[in-house]
Amino acid sequence: MIAVKPLLEVDDLTVDYDADAGAVRAVDQVSLQVAPGEFIGIVGESGCGKSTLLYAIARLLSAPATIAGGSVRLKGRDLLAMDEEALREIRWRDYSLVMQSAMNALNPVLTVGAQLRDTIDAHDAIPKEESPNRSAALLRMVGIDPVHLKSYPHQLSGGMRQRAMIAMALVFTPELVIMDEPTSALDVVAQRSLMLQIKELQRRIGFAAIFVTHDMSLVSHFSDRLAVMYAGQIVELGKTRDLFDDPKHPYTRALMQSFPSISGPKATLQGIPGSPPDLAHPPAGCRFAPRCPLVEPRFRVEPPAMVAIGSTLVRCHLYGRDH
């Protein structure tokens, strides 16, 4: 069997935010690989570094955020070593980004057609008369009637605006699409409809996807692998089904118990006691130790390493070689 070469390789990526009291490490030595055509979900509480990780991968961070270390390789090319001109050549062609709020990401004073045309013109010199046909084909691809090329963002529903953003992200059929909570502003019916559309487009076009969300039910149905982030670190990474059937990290288990199931016996929802740590002054040992029901004294002193348990990677002392 021939091993598939990763499309994206993130190694020890570290991001700091400059603050008056000192640097805040929002992403701490995160490593992640994405195979061609793979759908990876990233979950975790607000402030754990999910969106910062995505924007660092896409090279779209701005001050006061700085990439303090690591590498991000797309098809073997280090994105962190590229200047803006080189990045402009591959953005939207090799990878693209779907923002969290389409209403904020779309220009309110330009029609959808004008914004699609701007995206096309910025990256591909095609005859002006061909642009409307290409834009219309893109809208049809995401299930929007081309009549809405003349619509302004405020004239579209939330789901249609998100689909328009996805159409822009797929203008040049990139190999990687990075999505930052694209369903967060939608109702549950629109969420499911959009996710089914994304999966169908992925099947047809073959792009890989990194998908950040708070919605555990969404990733349980649509992602191939799942990364769980806590306090700037990935604490568990594995096949989605494995993480739902047998979560290893105490934090992953707590997340699973904090949302309701529509099947099986009725169970009381359990919150996670305490609060995430201050990333300006993170705990010395395991970052989840102050909230962990299984903590031992040495866990508060020694930081845990990432260890492999079958096909799952977990950052927890409970699975260390010496425990």
ChimeraX attribute file (.defattr): number of C-alpha atoms within 10 A of each C-alpha:
attribute: neighborCount
match mode: 1-to-1
recipient: residues
	/A:1	3
	/A:2	4
	/A:3	5
	/A:4	8
	/A:5	13
	/A:6	16
	/A:7	18
	/A:8	22
	/A:9	20
	/A:10	18
	/A:11	16
	/A:12	16
	/A:13	20
	/A:14	22
	/A:15	26
	/A:16	22
	/A:17	19
	/A:18	14
	/A:19	11
	/A:20	6
	/A:21	7
	/A:22	11
	/A:23	17
	/A:24	18
	/A:25	25
	/A:26	23
	/A:27	28
	/A:28	21
	/A:29	19
	/A:30	19
	/A:31	16
	/A:32	16
	/A:33	17
	/A:34	20
	/A:35	17
	/A:36	18
	/A:37	17
	/A:38	20
	/A:39	22
	/A:40	26
	/A:41	25
	/A:42	26
	/A:43	24
	/A:44	24
	/A:45	16
	/A:46	13
	/A:47	17
	/A:48	22
	/A:49	22
	/A:50	29
	/A:51	22
	/A:52	21
	/A:53	23
	/A:54	20
	/A:55	17
	/A:56	21
	/A:57	22
	/A:58	19
	/A:59	17
	/A:60	11
	/A:61	16
	/A:62	11
	/A:63	8
	/A:64	10
	/A:65	19
	/A:66	16
	/A:67	19
	/A:68	15
	/A:69	15
	/A:70	16
	/A:71	21
	/A:72	25
	/A:73	18
	/A:74	21
	/A:75	15
	/A:76	12
	/A:77	13
	/A:78	14
	/A:79	20
	/A:80	17
	/A:81	12
	/A:82	12
	/A:83	9
	/A:84	10
	/A:85	8
	/A:86	11
	/A:87	16
	/A:88	13
	/A:89	11
	/A:90	15
	/A:91	17
	/A:92	24
	/A:93	18
	/A:94	17
	/A:95	21
	/A:96	24
	/A:97	23
	/A:98	23
	/A:99	21
	/A:100	20
	/A:101	18
	/A:102	22
	/A:103	18
	/A:104	10
	/A:105	14
	/A:106	20
	/A:107	15
	/A:108	13
	/A:109	11
	/A:110	14
	/A:111	19
	/A:112	26
	/A:113	22
	/A:114	19
	/A:115	20
	/A:116	26
	/A:117	20
	/A:118	14
	/A:119	17
	/A:120	19
	/A:121	14
	/A:122	11
	/A:123	16
	/A:124	11
	/A:125	9
	/A:126	10
	/A:127	8
	/A:128	10
	/A:129	8
	/A:130	10
	/A:131	19
	/A:132	16
	/A:133	11
	/A:134	14
	/A:135	24
	/A:136	18
	/A:137	17
	/A:138	23
	/A:139	25
	/A:140	12
	/A:141	17
	/A:142	21
	/A:143	15
	/A:144	18
	/A:145	14
	/A:146	18
	/A:147	10
	/A:148	18
	/A:149	20
	/A:150	13
	/A:151	15
	/A:152	19
	/A:153	23
	/A:154	14
	/A:155	13
	/A:156	15
	/A:157	13
	/A:158	19
	/A:159	20
	/A:160	21
	/A:161	22
	/A:162	26
	/A:163	24
	/A:164	28
	/A:165	26
	/A:166	27
	/A:167	23
	/A:168	25
	/A:169	26
	/A:170	25
	/A:171	20
	/A:172	18
	/A:173	18
	/A:174	19
	/A:175	23
	/A:176	28
	/A:177	24
	/A:178	22
	/A:179	23
	/A:180	22
	/A:181	20
	/A:182	24
	/A:183	26
	/A:184	15
	/A:185	16
	/A:186	15
	/A:187	11
	/A:188	12
	/A:189	9
	/A:190	16
	/A:191	17
	/A:192	16
	/A:193	12
	/A:194	22
	/A:195	17
	/A:196	13
	/A:197	17
	/A:198	17
	/A:199	17
	/A:200	14
	/A:201	16
	/A:202	18
	/A:203	12
	/A:204	9
	/A:205	14
	/A:206	17
	/A:207	22
	/A:208	23
	/A:209	27
	/A:210	20
	/A:211	24
	/A:212	26
	/A:213	23
	/A:214	17
	/A:215	15
	/A:216	18
	/A:217	14
	/A:218	16
	/A:219	23
	/A:220	16
	/A:221	12
	/A:222	18
	/A:223	20
	/A:224	17
	/A:225	22
	/A:226	26
	/A:227	26
	/A:228	23
	/A:229	23
	/A:230	24
	/A:231	25
	/A:232	24
	/A:233	23
	/A:234	26
	/A:235	26
	/A:236	25
	/A:237	27
	/A:238	22
	/A:239	16
	/A:240	22
	/A:241	16
	/A:242	15
	/A:243	22
	/A:244	16
	/A:245	9
	/A:246	11
	/A:247	21
	/A:248	22
	/A:249	23
	/A:250	20
	/A:251	23
	/A:252	23
	/A:253	15
	/A:254	18
	/A:255	19
	/A:256	19
	/A:257	16
	/A:258	15
	/A:259	15
	/A:260	14
	/A:261	13
	/A:262	8
	/A:263	6
	/A:264	6
	/A:265	7
	/A:266	9
	/A:267	9
	/A:268	10
	/A:269	12
	/A:270	13
	/A:271	11
	/A:272	15
	/A:273	11
	/A:274	9
	/A:275	10
	/A:276	18
	/A:277	18
	/A:278	13
	/A:279	19
	/A:280	15
	/A:281	11
	/A:282	16
	/A:283	18
	/A:284	12
	/A:285	17
	/A:286	21
	/A:287	24
	/A:288	23
	/A:289	23
	/A:290	17
	/A:291	16
	/A:292	18
	/A:293	13
	/A:294	10
	/A:295	16
	/A:296	12
	/A:297	9
	/A:298	12
	/A:299	21
	/A:300	17
	/A:301	13
	/A:302	13
	/A:303	17
	/A:304	19
	/A:305	15
	/A:306	18
	/A:307	16
	/A:308	15
	/A:309	11
	/A:310	7
	/A:311	10
	/A:312	20
	/A:313	20
	/A:314	26
	/A:315	21
	/A:316	23
	/A:317	23
	/A:318	17
	/A:319	17
	/A:320	14
	/A:321	7
	/A:322	6
	/A:323	6
